[in-house]
């Protein structure tokens, strides 16, 4: 039994209503007037509750199709909280980046053993695309490949909180402008490490790939956001 102290009685009533809809396989909520009548909650209070659950990523409101129920994701509230924290103090991103670094290290040994041949093939293609971008004149920053490659390593870890925190890191990485970093020698080093890491994983040399990941993480520390 979940404690009722976290949500108000009306918020809890609305969340229970959502859960009952999901259990029935329904993916839409009725109109505000219908919700108000069924739950015996005023429109004003209901709007406040709807905004709360929207912020939590539980629902999405569409002008024409109404209120859609979304699959649970830990990412939306984390991203919003991180965004505010970084606005208040830029060093907060550095703290979260440190958490992300330890999270990747902790799950890396488990994650690499779950990667399939197709996964590794896709990762090598990302590396190839990134290196081609770096070889252009002028160079193109392979940020999308960088993000996809790191997340690909953990794609078969079926843990909502791990994947959401890692995804949230990359959203904030872009938000604070690190995707615009243009030091060529740094980028070359990063992608050399990526290539070596994936090659060692493909060979089944997981300990060596982990050592390379740690060395790679040391490079990332140079990208601290200014306070």
Long-range contacts (C-beta under 8 A, 24 or more apart in sequence): 10-39, 10-41, 10-45, 10-49, 11-49, 11-52, 13-39, 13-41, 14-39, 14-41, 14-46, 14-49, 14-53, 15-53, 15-58, 18-53, 18-58, 18-59, 18-69, 21-69, 22-69, 26-69, 27-68, 27-69, 28-65, 28-66, 28-67, 28-68, 28-69, 29-59, 29-66, 29-67, 29-68, 29-69, 30-66, 31-66, 55-80, 72-160, 73-160, 73-164, 74-160, 74-161, 74-164, 74-165, 75-164, 75-167, 75-168, 75-171, 78-164, 78-165, 78-168, 79-168, 79-171, 79-172, 82-168, 82-171, 82-172, 83-172, 83-175, 86-172, 86-175, 86-176, 86-225, 89-227, 90-176, 90-225, 90-226, 90-227, 91-225, 91-227, 93-172, 93-176, 93-225, 94-224, 94-225, 96-168, 96-169, 96-172, 97-169, 97-173, 97-220, 97-224, 97-225, 99-165, 100-165, 100-166, 100-169, 101-217, 101-220, 103-162, 103-165, 103-166, 104-150, 104-153, 104-154, 104-166, 104-213, 104-217, 105-210, 105-213, 105-214, 105-217, 107-154, 107-157, 107-159, 107-162, 108-153, 108-209, 108-210, 108-213, 109-206, 109-210, 110-157, 111-153, 111-154, 111-156, 111-157, 112-153, 112-201, 112-206, 112-209, 112-210, 113-206, 114-156, 114-157, 115-153, 115-155, 115-156, 115-201, 116-156, 119-152, 119-155, 119-156, 120-198, 120-201, 120-202, 122-152, 123-149, 123-152, 123-153, 123-198, 124-198, 124-202, 126-152, 127-191, 127-194, 127-195, 127-198, 130-191, 130-194, 131-191, 131-195, 134-184, 134-187, 134-188, 134-191, 139-182, 139-184, 139-187, 141-179, 141-180, 141-181, 141-182, 141-187, 142-187, 142-191, 143-174, 143-179, 146-190, 147-173, 149-194, 149-198, 176-225, 178-223, 178-225, 181-223, 186-219, 186-222, 189-219, 190-216, 190-219, 193-219
